[in-house]
């Protein structure tokens, strides 16, 4: 899901593409922030790129 955020998609667009609720997308992002030690989407995406989790 973070890779979709890296492509610039909004929460609503991600939810639509994955056929899930926007609240679920937000929850997944919040959990990713915690695991990556990030405080926002940009920092999480940067960390994920650095760690090789997304390309």
C-alpha positions in Angstrom: 0.0 0.0 0.0 2.9 2.4 0.7 4.0 2.0 -2.9 0.7 3.4 -4.0 1.2 6.4 -1.7 4.7 6.8 -3.2 3.0 7.2 -6.6 1.1 10.2 -5.2 -2.3 8.5 -4.9 -4.7 9.9 -2.3 -6.2 7.8 0.5 -9.4 7.7 -1.5 -7.7 6.6 -4.7 -5.8 3.9 -2.9 -9.0 2.7 -1.2 -10.8 2.6 -4.5 -7.9 0.7 -6.3 -7.7 -1.9 -3.5 -11.5 -2.1 -2.9 -11.2 -1.2 0.8 -12.4 1.6 3.0 -10.4 4.9 3.3 -10.3 4.3 7.1 -8.5 1.0 6.4 -5.9 2.8 4.2 -5.3 5.4 7.0 -4.8 2.6 9.6 -2.3 0.8 7.4 -0.4 4.1 6.8 -0.3 4.8 10.5 1.1 1.3 11.3 3.7 1.7 8.6 4.7 5.1 10.1 5.2 3.4 13.5 7.2 0.6 12.0 9.4 2.9 9.9 9.8 5.5 12.6 8.2 8.1 10.4 5.8 10.9 11.2 4.2 11.4 7.8 3.8 9.8 4.4 6.9 11.4 2.8 9.2 10.2 5.6 7.7 6.7 5.5 8.1 6.5 1.7 11.7 7.8 1.9 12.5 5.2 4.6 10.8 2.4 2.6 12.9 3.4 -0.5 16.1 3.5 1.6 15.4 0.0 3.1 14.5 -1.4 -0.3 10.9 -2.2 0.6 9.6 -0.3 -2.4 11.3 0.7 -5.7 
